Amino acid sequence: MTTTADPVFGGIAGLPGRAVPFFPVQPHIIPQTPGFKDVQSEVVPVLVVGAGPVGLALAGDLGWRGIGCLLIEQSDGSIYQPRMDLVGVRTMEFCRRWGLVGAVEGSPYPRDYAQDNIYLTSLTGYELGRERFPGIGQAPPPKESPQRRERCPQNMFDPILREFAAAQKSVTMRYRTRLVSFTQNAELVTAVIENADTGARETVKARYIVGCDGARSLVRETLGIPMHGNPVLTYTTNVIFRCPHLLSLHDKGKAYRHIFIGPEGTWSTIVAINGRDQWRFSIIGGAEQREYTTDEIKALIRRAVGRDFAFEILSVLPWVRRELVADRYRNGRGFIAGDSAHVMSPTGGFGMNTGIQDAVDLSWKLAAMLEGWGGDGLLDSYTIERQPIGARNVTEASGNLRRMLSVEPHADLLDATPQGAAIRDKVGREFSETMRREWFTLGAHLGYRYEGSPICRPDGSAAPPDDPRAYTPTARPGHRAPHAWLADGRSTLDLFGRGFTLLGFGVDVKAAAPLLDAARQRRVPMTFTAIAEPQVAALYERKFVLVRPDGHVAWRGDAVPDDALRLVDVVRGAASSPSRQAWAAPVQAPVKSATV
Ligand SMILES: Cc1cc2nc3c(=O)[nH]c(=O)nc-3n(C[C@H](O)[C@H](O)[C@H](O)COP(=O)(O)OP(=O)(O)OC[C@H]3O[C@@H](n4cnc5c(N)ncnc54)[C@H](O)[C@@H]3O)c2cc1C
């Protein structure tokens, strides 16, 4: 058994034991990749600190845009305990753009493994309720996206992102390399990095630095950015145990998540971490710090299963569940993304998915500055757009935790009496209803919008409700440009990515010429695509829709505006912001909404 106290993650010292990789990956399959011959003599365009999923996604996306980037990671890339395993719909849309869908779908998590969430007194005890979900490979994508959400635990997902980043010619990756300190001036960042094996230090000069260095971010601290919120929701202990025959010990069948409710209320969970022989047992805990001995942990696992059985504990990770958001995501040439910018309860599976959205928002803006077409206000729009989304998702995740812990104590919950049965029935019904909000989250993943963004031009239309459960497709400025299938089998999303895409519905390129010319004058990459499909035109609602490199709508209208040059300046962050009032709009008939 090993115990891992993960300082980056905000873990706390736990049981004694040597931390060895639980899921060894092969970090050195990626040699020090060769983008920069000599980081000491060259100026690195972007220094990314931390190769968790967010740093890997950022480096990969920068590389995909041809932007030079040095990614450093203090560890050797081994995963001690996989944390995330839900890859959300939006993240899968980015994977589609990056050509990674096949790798995710081909990862070893069994695609026919039922994803039910069960509420129960123990695996061999009473079932109180169940939300049924088919295996990931058996669920069709929602009609609002070309992709479905995926189950791909971190020890499978990180290597996919790592290979993606390493495959980009302009990306250099260095594992066992730690950021020690950095300073910045108006032109450059100067960072001291250290080889974790030899202790050798070198100085790196970079145009920008991005801290993807997790909850205890040194980059955030050095930039002097405070976080606000609740530093302790629970002291939780996660235990990975191996038991290949667990399914044969009970009658509940295959399920992804089991939530255990005892007379005291909700107290633990077990999830099928690899869909085979490994399980993650989580003692939820409370606001009081508590450490468990091995014997106590074993007894609690047996309580959850409801009988004695043989199993092997593989690792124990005590950690602190927090609810924090950074006040801003930028200071000068320094940025933060992912857990360094927001730390949330895993309830809902938003943490990494929010961080990868940060990375995609920031990446094209850094590219624009480095390529010389970004305006002075472009980088400030990163905080303005992403910080409210971080706060939104942190709040939703904490709400999910509260809902999971909302069961009142019932002393007779386990009684084999009619009264016990009546209580179990009531608890099961109410809990099943309450928990649905955590399981159906298409709105949370696709419905985030950059309301009031200074680099989008509002069109006066009303915002659909921001409901985490329900997503309302809309091409309103600030929103994710919606998905629709094109006649040739592509998704509209396949049209977006490297530059701006001007969509034309019932108009030709001549009508678009003034805007395309304005973009050319400002060296903003912009292409025009005419779309003939009437159902797509109906969804997008205007004759022209301008989509940014990250797939969000920057502007739409029925004619190219007279001030085309000014519009281009707005969307590249070079013109003063449209007023906040312009976003507050008269209420219109809502576009059809949907849940999945
Ligand atoms: C039990 C659990 C389940 C979860 N499930 C989900 C889920 O299903 N879906 C989801 O979206 N999220 C989930 N999350 C949250 C998710 O795991 C995190 O949000 C995500 O890992 C954050 O990624 P990151 O890259 O920002 O940070 P991290 O993964 O923390 O990576 C930071 C990296 O920076 C490195 N680093 C730190 N300091 C330095 C330095 N000075 N120099 C060099 N390198 C440095 C660290 O070694 C580390 O590798 C879950 C979390 C938990 C605890």
The ligand as a MOL file (V3000), in Angstrom:
LIG
                    3D

  0  0  0     0  0            999 V3000
M  V30 BEGIN CTAB
M  V30 COUNTS 53 58 0 0 0
M  V30 BEGIN ATOM
M  V30 1 C -11.4150 12.5810 -6.9230 0
M  V30 2 C -11.3960 13.5940 -8.0230 0
M  V30 3 C -12.1000 13.3520 -9.1800 0
M  V30 4 C -12.1150 14.2900 -10.1960 0
M  V30 5 N -12.8350 14.0480 -11.3100 0
M  V30 6 C -12.8660 14.9610 -12.2990 0
M  V30 7 C -13.5670 14.6870 -13.4990 0
M  V30 8 O -14.1640 13.6220 -13.6540 0
M  V30 9 N -13.5550 15.6400 -14.4820 0
M  V30 10 C -12.8970 16.8250 -14.3180 0
M  V30 11 O -12.9550 17.6750 -15.2230 0
M  V30 12 N -12.1850 17.0980 -13.2080 0
M  V30 13 C -12.1480 16.1930 -12.2030 0
M  V30 14 N -11.4070 16.4440 -11.1000 0
M  V30 15 C -10.5870 17.6610 -11.0290 0
M  V30 16 C -9.3310 17.5030 -11.8920 0
M  V30 17 O -8.6120 16.3620 -11.5080 0
M  V30 18 C -8.4720 18.7410 -11.7930 0
M  V30 19 O -9.2700 19.8780 -12.0150 0
M  V30 20 C -7.3580 18.7020 -12.8480 0
M  V30 21 O -6.4790 17.6550 -12.6150 0
M  V30 22 C -6.5900 20.0110 -12.8420 0
M  V30 23 O -5.6340 19.9630 -13.8420 0
M  V30 24 P -4.4400 21.0050 -13.8690 0
M  V30 25 O -3.6130 20.6200 -15.0460 0
M  V30 26 O -4.9600 22.3910 -13.7710 0
M  V30 27 O -3.6650 20.7840 -12.4990 0
M  V30 28 P -2.9150 19.4930 -11.9490 0
M  V30 29 O -3.5400 18.2640 -12.4930 0
M  V30 30 O -2.8750 19.6590 -10.4810 0
M  V30 31 O -1.4580 19.5920 -12.5570 0
M  V30 32 C -0.5430 20.5670 -12.1120 0
M  V30 33 C 0.8500 20.1050 -12.5200 0
M  V30 34 O 1.7880 21.1500 -12.2560 0
M  V30 35 C 2.9720 20.5670 -11.7750 0
M  V30 36 N 3.7030 21.6120 -11.0210 0
M  V30 37 C 3.3120 22.2390 -9.8930 0
M  V30 38 N 4.2320 23.1310 -9.5020 0
M  V30 39 C 5.2330 23.0770 -10.4160 0
M  V30 40 C 6.4790 23.7680 -10.5530 0
M  V30 41 N 6.8770 24.7120 -9.6710 0
M  V30 42 N 7.2840 23.4720 -11.5990 0
M  V30 43 C 6.8850 22.5120 -12.5180 0
M  V30 44 N 5.7280 21.8230 -12.4160 0
M  V30 45 C 4.9140 22.1070 -11.3900 0
M  V30 46 C 2.4870 19.4270 -10.9060 0
M  V30 47 O 3.4840 18.4600 -10.7120 0
M  V30 48 C 1.3150 18.8970 -11.7090 0
M  V30 49 O 1.6800 17.8780 -12.5950 0
M  V30 50 C -11.3820 15.5120 -10.0560 0
M  V30 51 C -10.6630 15.7470 -8.8920 0
M  V30 52 C -10.6790 14.7990 -7.8900 0
M  V30 53 C -9.9270 15.0820 -6.6410 0
M  V30 END ATOM
M  V30 BEGIN BOND
M  V30 1 1 1 2
M  V30 2 1 2 3
M  V30 3 2 2 52
M  V30 4 2 3 4
M  V30 5 1 4 5
M  V30 6 1 4 50
M  V30 7 2 5 6
M  V30 8 1 6 7
M  V30 9 1 6 13
M  V30 10 2 7 8
M  V30 11 1 7 9
M  V30 12 1 9 10
M  V30 13 2 10 11
M  V30 14 1 10 12
M  V30 15 2 12 13
M  V30 16 1 13 14
M  V30 17 1 14 15
M  V30 18 1 14 50
M  V30 19 1 15 16
M  V30 20 1 16 17
M  V30 21 1 16 18
M  V30 22 1 18 19
M  V30 23 1 18 20
M  V30 24 1 20 21
M  V30 25 1 20 22
M  V30 26 1 22 23
M  V30 27 1 23 24
M  V30 28 2 24 25
M  V30 29 1 24 26
M  V30 30 1 24 27
M  V30 31 1 27 28
M  V30 32 2 28 29
M  V30 33 1 28 30
M  V30 34 1 28 31
M  V30 35 1 31 32
M  V30 36 1 32 33
M  V30 37 1 33 34
M  V30 38 1 33 48
M  V30 39 1 34 35
M  V30 40 1 35 36
M  V30 41 1 35 46
M  V30 42 1 36 37
M  V30 43 1 36 45
M  V30 44 2 37 38
M  V30 45 1 38 39
M  V30 46 1 39 40
M  V30 47 2 39 45
M  V30 48 1 40 41
M  V30 49 2 40 42
M  V30 50 1 42 43
M  V30 51 2 43 44
M  V30 52 1 44 45
M  V30 53 1 46 47
M  V30 54 1 46 48
M  V30 55 1 48 49
M  V30 56 2 50 51
M  V30 57 1 51 52
M  V30 58 1 52 53
M  V30 END BOND
M  V30 END CTAB
M  END
